[in-house]
Amino acid sequence: MKLILSPMRCGTPLAVFRSGESLTLNGEAFDFSQVPDGATLPRAAIASDWIAGDIERIGGLLHVPLILPHGARAPRATLFPAPITLTDDGPVALPPFEEEADA
């Protein structure tokens, strides 16, 4: 599974958990196992504000565009995120919501 991240200023951080071909986004589960290779699941068919576009399966790999929320002091890695390829189940490490405050 490949996550394509679209940064957006938002007050709510996102928690992502992967289990097989399912993603849980802030506690709400979405199962994408029924998307066949070469097919597209339109964004309009998914009831989630965290999905940023159509979901596609290309060469057997799901491509899932997600909103990456960030705060006012987001670091460069969050404002210009690289795609994340997931190979394991469990919590997904996203770029930080904001930079840590100076001590």
Secondary structure by P-SEA (a helix, b strand, c coil): cbbbbbbbbccbbbbbbbcccccccccbbbbccccccccccccccccccccccbbbbcccbbbbbbbbccccccccccccccbbbbccccccccccccccccc
